Amino acid sequence: MSQQPPPTTPIIIYGASDHGRVILDILKKTHPNTPILFFDDHPNKANASLNDIPIISDLSLISISQSRFIIGIGNEQARQAIFNKLQNLGAQFINAIHPNSYISETCSLGVGNSIMAGAILNPGVTIKNNCIINTKASIDHDCIIHSHSQVAPGTTLCGRVSIQEQVLVGAGATIIQGLSIGKHSIIGAGAVVINNISEHQKVVGVPAKKTIPRKEKTL
């Protein structure tokens, strides 16, 4: 059995953003005795603070081996790049799980995930690494959400849905049972998906229809 870090091991929220503030709110509830800091290397964040928490802007000032990390940025491509960077540096990741979420004991969670208030993860759900399951999202039985994906507030994934890597499921969208969403795709807010979606697609509407393919951004 691996040794658990002591409660005083600091948690670093990588990204002093609005999403980072939500993570901070969760961690204050679940880790009340643990030091929490923000890291953000944007020039505007130097020597600043967020919600009275100091922002560190130089990664060399952080002992990576003596800290735990979670990413406080919403963009899926940026999240993947940061996760891979920290992982290559040997960083440890934690999950931020709101106490008012529901997670079945038969779920499987990776690391670096954010599970927000009111989220429901029913039996057999698998969440890989570095995902966001946002406020009041409902993930039904045996769904699998691959790494670096985001399920936005109020979404519904029916049973046995497969979400591949770096997918954004927009707010209030519904995906019916048994479907697969290809990697790097976007499901628009409020869409109802009734067919499988291939890679690099953007779909909107009821029922959801394809628009222009999703373009990759250079980070």
C-alpha positions as CSV (number, residue, x, y, z in Angstrom):
1,M,0.0,0.0,0.0
2,S,1.4,3.4,-1.0
3,Q,2.1,5.9,1.8
4,Q,-0.4,8.7,2.0
5,P,1.0,12.3,2.2
6,P,0.5,14.1,5.5
7,P,-2.4,16.6,5.7
8,T,0.1,19.5,5.8
9,T,1.5,18.6,2.3
10,P,0.4,21.7,0.3
11,I,-2.1,21.6,-2.5
12,I,-1.3,23.7,-5.5
13,I,-4.2,24.8,-7.8
14,Y,-2.5,25.3,-11.2
15,G,-4.4,28.2,-12.6
16,A,-5.7,31.2,-10.7
17,S,-9.0,31.4,-12.6
18,D,-12.8,31.3,-11.9
19,H,-12.6,27.5,-12.2
20,G,-9.7,27.6,-9.8
21,R,-11.9,29.5,-7.3
22,V,-14.5,26.7,-7.5
23,I,-11.9,24.1,-6.8
24,L,-10.6,26.3,-3.9
25,D,-14.1,26.3,-2.4
26,I,-14.2,22.5,-2.6
27,L,-10.8,22.0,-1.1
28,K,-11.5,24.3,1.8
29,K,-14.4,22.0,2.7
30,T,-12.5,18.7,2.2
31,H,-9.0,19.7,3.3
32,P,-9.6,22.4,6.0
33,N,-6.2,21.9,7.6
34,T,-4.1,21.8,4.5
35,P,-2.2,24.7,3.0
36,I,-3.6,25.7,-0.4
37,L,-1.9,27.9,-2.9
38,F,-2.4,29.0,-6.5
39,F,0.1,28.8,-9.3
40,D,-0.2,31.0,-12.4
41,D,2.6,32.2,-14.6
42,H,0.5,34.8,-16.5
43,P,2.3,38.2,-16.1
44,N,-0.9,39.8,-14.7
45,K,-0.9,37.3,-11.8
46,A,2.6,38.1,-10.5
47,N,2.6,39.1,-6.8
48,A,-1.2,38.8,-6.7
49,S,-3.7,36.8,-4.8
50,L,-7.1,35.3,-5.4
51,N,-9.7,34.9,-2.6
52,D,-6.9,35.9,-0.2
53,I,-4.8,33.0,-1.4
54,P,-1.3,33.9,-2.7
55,I,-0.5,33.2,-6.3
56,I,3.0,31.8,-7.0
57,S,4.2,32.7,-10.5
58,D,7.5,30.9,-10.6
59,L,7.2,27.1,-10.7
60,S,10.8,26.7,-9.4
61,L,9.6,28.1,-6.1
62,I,7.4,25.0,-5.6
63,S,8.8,21.7,-4.3
64,I,7.0,19.5,-6.8
65,S,7.8,16.3,-5.0
66,Q,6.5,17.7,-1.7
67,S,3.2,19.1,-3.1
68,R,0.0,17.9,-4.6
69,F,-1.6,19.4,-7.7
70,I,-5.0,19.9,-9.3
71,I,-5.5,22.0,-12.5
72,G,-7.7,25.1,-12.1
73,I,-8.2,25.8,-15.8
74,G,-11.3,24.8,-17.8
75,N,-9.9,24.6,-21.4
76,E,-9.4,21.0,-22.3
77,Q,-6.3,21.4,-24.5
78,A,-4.6,23.6,-21.9
79,R,-5.5,21.1,-19.2
80,Q,-3.9,18.2,-21.1
81,A,-0.7,20.1,-21.8
82,I,-0.4,21.2,-18.2
83,F,-1.2,17.7,-16.8
84,N,1.4,16.1,-19.1
85,K,4.0,18.7,-18.1
86,L,3.5,18.2,-14.4
87,Q,3.3,14.4,-14.8
88,N,6.7,14.5,-16.5
89,L,8.1,16.5,-13.6
90,G,6.9,13.8,-11.2
91,A,3.9,15.7,-9.7
92,Q,1.3,14.0,-7.6
93,F,-2.4,14.8,-8.4
94,I,-5.4,14.8,-6.2
95,N,-9.2,14.8,-6.9
96,A,-11.3,17.7,-5.7
97,I,-14.7,16.1,-4.8
98,H,-17.5,18.3,-3.4
99,P,-19.1,16.7,-0.4
100,N,-22.5,17.3,-1.9
101,S,-21.8,15.1,-4.9
102,Y,-22.8,11.5,-5.1
103,I,-20.3,8.9,-6.2
104,S,-21.3,5.2,-6.2
105,E,-18.8,2.9,-4.4
106,T,-18.4,1.0,-7.6
107,C,-17.1,4.0,-9.6
108,S,-13.5,4.2,-10.6
109,L,-11.7,7.5,-10.5
110,G,-8.3,8.4,-11.8
111,V,-6.4,11.5,-10.5
112,G,-6.7,15.2,-11.0
113,N,-10.4,15.2,-11.4
114,S,-12.9,17.9,-10.3
115,I,-16.3,16.6,-9.2
116,M,-18.6,19.6,-8.5
117,A,-21.6,20.1,-6.2
118,G,-24.7,18.1,-7.1
119,A,-22.9,15.8,-9.6
120,I,-24.1,12.2,-9.7
121,L,-21.9,9.3,-10.7
122,N,-23.9,6.1,-10.7
123,P,-22.7,2.5,-10.4
124,G,-19.9,1.3,-12.7
125,V,-18.9,4.8,-13.9
126,T,-15.2,5.3,-14.8
127,I,-13.6,8.7,-14.8
128,K,-10.0,8.6,-16.1
129,N,-7.6,11.5,-15.3
130,N,-7.9,15.3,-15.3
131,C,-11.6,15.6,-16.0
132,I,-14.2,18.1,-14.9
133,I,-17.6,16.8,-13.9
134,N,-19.4,20.0,-13.3
135,T,-22.3,21.2,-11.2
136,K,-25.4,18.9,-11.2
137,A,-24.1,16.7,-14.1
138,S,-25.7,13.3,-14.1
139,I,-23.5,10.4,-15.2
140,D,-25.4,7.2,-15.4
141,H,-24.4,3.6,-15.0
142,D,-21.3,2.2,-16.7
143,C,-20.3,5.4,-18.5
144,I,-16.7,6.0,-19.2
145,I,-15.1,9.4,-19.5
146,H,-11.6,9.5,-20.8
147,S,-8.9,11.9,-19.7
148,H,-8.9,15.7,-20.1
149,S,-12.7,15.9,-20.8
150,Q,-15.3,18.2,-19.4
151,V,-18.9,17.5,-18.7
152,A,-20.6,21.0,-18.1
153,P,-23.3,21.9,-15.6
154,G,-26.6,20.2,-15.9
155,T,-25.7,17.6,-18.5
156,T,-27.2,14.1,-18.7
157,L,-25.2,11.1,-19.8
158,C,-27.5,8.0,-20.0
159,G,-26.1,4.5,-19.4
160,R,-23.0,3.1,-21.1
161,V,-22.0,6.4,-22.8
162,S,-18.3,6.6,-23.8
163,I,-16.6,10.0,-23.9
164,Q,-13.2,9.9,-25.5
165,E,-10.2,12.2,-24.6
166,Q,-10.5,16.0,-24.6
167,V,-14.2,16.2,-25.2
168,L,-16.4,19.1,-24.1
169,V,-20.0,18.3,-23.3
170,G,-21.8,21.6,-23.1
171,A,-24.2,22.8,-20.4
172,G,-27.6,21.0,-20.3
173,A,-26.7,18.6,-23.1
174,T,-28.2,15.0,-23.2
175,I,-26.5,12.0,-24.6
176,I,-28.7,8.9,-24.9
177,Q,-27.6,5.5,-23.8
178,G,-24.8,3.5,-25.4
179,L,-23.3,6.2,-27.6
180,S,-19.7,7.0,-28.2
181,I,-18.3,10.6,-28.5
182,G,-15.0,10.8,-30.4
183,K,-12.0,12.5,-29.0
184,H,-11.5,16.3,-29.4
185,S,-15.2,16.9,-30.0
186,I,-17.7,19.5,-28.7
187,I,-21.3,18.8,-27.8
188,G,-23.1,22.2,-27.9
189,A,-25.1,23.5,-24.9
190,G,-28.6,22.0,-24.8
191,A,-27.9,19.5,-27.6
192,V,-29.6,16.1,-27.6
193,V,-27.2,13.5,-29.1
194,I,-28.9,10.4,-30.6
195,N,-26.1,9.1,-32.7
196,N,-22.4,8.3,-32.3
197,I,-20.1,11.3,-32.9
198,S,-16.8,10.8,-34.7
199,E,-13.5,12.6,-33.7
200,H,-13.0,16.3,-34.0
201,Q,-16.6,17.2,-34.5
202,K,-18.9,19.9,-33.2
203,V,-22.6,19.1,-32.9
204,V,-25.5,21.4,-31.8
205,G,-29.3,21.3,-31.7
206,V,-32.1,18.9,-31.0
207,P,-31.4,16.4,-32.3
208,A,-27.7,17.2,-32.5
209,K,-26.3,17.8,-35.9
210,K,-22.7,18.4,-37.1
211,T,-21.4,21.9,-37.8
212,I,-17.8,22.6,-38.8
213,P,-15.2,20.2,-37.5
214,R,-13.4,21.3,-34.3
215,K,-10.0,22.9,-35.0
216,E,-7.0,22.2,-32.9
217,K,-5.3,25.2,-31.2
218,T,-1.6,25.5,-30.9
219,L,-0.8,26.0,-27.2
